[in-house]
Amino acid sequence: MRQANHELVVPTPGQGLHEITRDVVGWVASTGISTGLLTLFVRHTSCSLLIQENAAPAARRDLERYFAKLAPESRT
């Protein structure tokens, strides 16, 4: 069984949803592994991973509005 690991650094301009699919797919392709299990781990305490199929262009905006209401940046 082959294994591979990698640290992916994602610089972000701030709060919001940030697409990392291209980076992840590129790294997986570079390993030469075609079948297996991919585990993504996020070290930052206020960060989460969200898997979304991007079926509708407005879906990302809808999610960002929902999260802004759910957990606003400040209460002022």
Stockholm file with secondary structure:
# STOCKHOLM 1.0

chainA/1-76         MRQANHELVVPTPGQGLHEITRDVVGWVASTGISTGLLTLFVRHTSCSLLIQENAAPAARRDLERYFAKLAPESRT
#=GR chainA/1-76 SS CCCCCCCCCCCCSSSSCCCCHHHHHHHHHHHTCCSSCCCCCCCCTTCCCCCCCCCSTTHHHHHHHHHHHHSCSCCC
#=GC SS_cons        CCCCCCCCCCCCSSSSCCCCHHHHHHHHHHHTCCSSCCCCCCCCTTCCCCCCCCCSTTHHHHHHHHHHHHSCSCCC
//
